[in-house]
């Protein structure tokens, strides 16, 4: 299937690893002009090199701390100066610190607000005028299955990713007339560095090895395995396509069937 993405300009945040990097690879293979970024310069340089090896094209890369509004402005400026206005924005970020309500202080909450919610708001603010001018745009936010079924010990992620979901639905109503879609992809347990880190945290508190924690996660999924980053990325890329032009305001889980609700 031709997704009609050749020549489109895509900016993917937190894309040195995992779902973000996998999304960059698929978009490049579809002919997009891609910019990747991370708060860690070493990691993003390595990712750009690895993507060049796998795809034959080296994406433009930049350093961007999503908690820093100035960095967000600069990465958008860099993308525009390289390729022009952005057609596809993939808002991805690492997860905030784990913990229950009693574990978390105001600083934890405010950092999570910046990282998870305001990064999406600020990035969208920067790219939206260009999309409106083109009368075409795709905004896709990577959230979590926790927006439909909260995950224990992830108070901050559960709360703020749900806020992103509400923001996205509201924004989709505002910008649909401009041929701009806004959707969320909600991954289930996916074998990324974030999931590995959460398994290590649980290992320290439960006395169960992180290998056993990951096995338990996999066993909780009807498909009896963890997801792969490229499986999540494939949904992101489809939502970026021309064919997905009538899908907006939705949250689509890619979770191996682990959400128990019917909707």
C-alpha positions in Angstrom: 0.0 0.0 0.0 1.3 3.4 -0.9 0.7 5.6 2.2 1.3 8.7 0.1 3.9 10.0 2.6 6.8 10.7 0.1 8.3 14.1 0.7 6.3 14.8 3.9 8.3 16.5 6.7 8.2 14.6 10.0 9.5 15.6 13.5 9.6 12.8 16.1 10.5 13.6 19.7 12.4 11.3 22.1 13.4 9.2 19.1 16.9 7.9 19.9 15.5 4.6 21.1 12.4 2.4 21.2 9.1 3.5 19.6 10.4 6.9 18.5 13.4 5.5 16.7 11.3 2.7 15.1 8.8 5.3 13.9 11.6 7.3 12.3 12.9 4.3 10.4 9.5 3.4 9.0 8.7 7.0 8.0 12.1 7.3 6.2 11.4 4.1 4.3 8.1 5.6 3.3 10.0 8.6 1.8 9.6 11.2 4.5 12.1 13.8 5.4 12.7 13.1 9.1 14.1 14.9 12.1 14.8 13.0 15.3 15.7 14.4 18.7 16.6 13.5 22.2 17.9 15.2 25.4 21.0 13.0 25.2 23.4 14.0 22.4 25.4 10.8 22.4 22.2 8.7 22.1 20.8 10.7 19.3 24.0 10.7 17.3 24.2 6.9 17.7 20.5 6.6 16.6 21.1 8.7 13.5 24.0 6.4 12.5 22.1 3.2 13.1 19.1 4.5 11.1 21.5 5.4 8.2 22.8 1.8 8.3 19.3 0.3 8.3 17.5 2.7 5.9 20.3 4.2 3.8 19.3 7.7 4.7 20.7 9.6 7.7 18.0 11.7 9.5 18.7 15.2 10.7 19.1 15.1 14.4 19.0 17.6 17.2 19.2 17.8 21.0 15.9 18.7 22.7 15.0 18.5 26.4 11.2 18.4 26.3 11.1 20.0 29.7 12.8 23.1 28.3 10.5 25.4 26.2 13.5 27.0 24.4 14.7 23.6 23.2 11.3 22.9 21.7 11.3 26.2 19.8 14.8 25.5 18.5 14.2 22.0 17.3 11.1 23.2 15.3 13.2 26.1 13.9 15.9 23.7 12.9 13.4 21.4 11.2 11.8 24.3 9.3 15.1 25.6 8.1 16.1 22.2 6.8 12.9 21.0 5.2 10.1 23.7 5.6 6.9 23.4 7.6 6.2 20.2 9.4 3.5 17.9 8.1 3.8 15.2 10.7 4.4 15.7 14.4 4.9 12.6 16.6 4.9 13.6 20.3 6.8 11.0 22.2 8.5 11.2 25.6 10.0 9.1 28.3 7.9 8.3 31.3 8.0 10.3 34.5 9.2 8.8 37.7 7.2 5.8 39.0 5.5 5.9 42.4 2.2 5.9 44.3 0.5 9.1 45.5 2.4 9.1 48.8 5.8 8.8 47.1 5.4 11.9 45.0 6.1 15.6 45.9 5.2 18.8 44.1 8.5 18.8 42.2 7.8 15.4 40.8 4.3 16.5 39.7 5.6 19.7 38.0 8.4 17.9 36.2 5.8 15.4 34.9 3.5 18.1 33.7 6.4 19.7 31.7 7.6 16.4 30.4 4.3 14.7 29.4 1.7 17.3 29.0 3.3 20.7 28.3 5.8 19.2 25.9 2.8 18.2 23.7 1.2 21.6 24.1 4.3 23.6 23.3 5.4 21.5 20.4 1.9 21.6 18.9 1.8 25.4 19.4 5.0 25.7 17.3 3.9 23.5 14.4 0.2 24.2 14.1 0.4 27.5 12.1 2.3 25.7 9.3 -0.2 22.9 9.1 -3.1 25.3 9.0 -1.4 27.2 6.1 -0.9 23.9 4.2 -4.4 22.7 5.0 -2.8 19.3 5.9 -1.3 17.9 9.1 -1.0 14.9 11.3 -0.4 15.1 15.1 0.1 11.8 16.7 0.8 11.4 20.5 2.3 8.3 22.0 0.5 7.8 25.3 0.0 4.5 27.1 -2.6 1.8 27.7 -2.8 3.4 31.2 -5.2 6.0 29.8 -7.8 3.3 29.5 -6.6 1.0 32.3 -4.3 2.6 34.9 -1.1 0.8 35.8 -0.1 0.3 39.4 2.7 2.5 40.7 2.5 4.9 37.8 0.5 7.7 39.3 2.2 10.5 37.3 2.1 8.7 33.9 -1.5 7.6 34.4 -2.6 11.1 35.3 -0.7 13.2 32.7 -1.1 10.8 29.7 -4.8 11.0 30.4 -4.5 14.8 30.2 -2.8 14.5 26.8 -5.7 12.3 25.7 -8.3 15.0 26.7 -6.2 17.7 25.1 -5.9 15.8 21.8 -9.7 15.1 21.6 -10.4 18.8 22.2 -7.8 20.0 19.7 -9.1 17.6 17.1 -12.4 19.4 17.2 -10.7 22.7 16.7 -8.4 21.9 13.8 -10.4 19.3 11.8 -11.7 22.0 9.5 -8.1 22.6 8.4 -7.6 18.9 7.3 -5.4 18.3 10.4 -5.9 15.1 12.4 -5.0 14.6 16.0 -4.8 11.1 17.4 -3.2 9.1 20.2 -1.5 5.7 20.1 -1.6 3.9 23.4 1.0 1.1 23.6 0.7 -1.8 26.0 3.7 -3.5 27.5 6.4 -3.0 24.9 10.0 -4.2 25.2 11.7 -0.8 25.4 14.3 0.6 27.7 11.5 2.3 29.7 9.8 -1.1 30.4 13.1 -2.6 31.4 13.7 0.3 33.8 10.3 -0.2 35.4 11.1 -3.9 35.8 14.3 -3.0 37.6 12.3 -0.7 39.9 9.9 -3.5 40.7 12.8 -5.9 41.3 14.1 -3.6 44.1 10.8 -3.3 45.8 9.4 -6.8 45.4 12.4 -9.1 45.6 11.4 -10.7 42.3 14.0 -10.6 39.5 13.5 -8.2 36.6 13.4 -11.2 34.2 10.5 -12.6 36.2 8.8 -9.2 36.2 9.0 -9.0 32.4 7.8 -12.5 32.1 4.8 -11.7 34.4 4.0 -8.7 32.2 4.1 -10.8 29.1 1.9 -13.5 30.6 -0.7 -10.8 31.5 -1.2 -10.1 27.8 -3.6 -12.4 25.9 -1.0 -12.9 23.2 1.5 -14.0 25.9 4.3 -11.8 24.8 5.6 -8.2 25.0 5.0 -5.8 22.1 7.8 -4.8 19.7 8.6 -1.1 19.0 8.0 -1.5 15.3 4.5 -2.8 15.9 3.6 0.4 17.7 5.4 2.5 15.1 3.4 0.9 12.3 0.2 2.2 13.8 1.8 5.7 14.2 2.8 5.7 10.5 -0.6 4.6 9.3 -2.2 7.4 11.3 0.2 9.8 9.5 -0.9 8.5 6.1 -3.3 10.0 3.6 -5.5 6.9 4.0 -6.1 7.8 7.6 -7.4 11.2 6.8 -10.9 10.6 8.3 -9.5 9.3 11.6 -9.2 11.9 14.2 -9.8 12.5 17.9 -9.2 8.8 18.7 -7.0 6.8 21.0 -6.0 3.5 19.5 -4.4 0.9 21.8 -1.7 -1.4 20.5 -1.5 -3.8 23.4 -1.9 -7.4 22.4 -5.5 -7.3 23.8 -4.5 -6.5 27.4 -7.1 -3.8 27.9 -10.1 -5.5 29.4 -12.9 -3.0 28.4 -14.9 -3.4 25.3 -14.3 0.2 24.1 
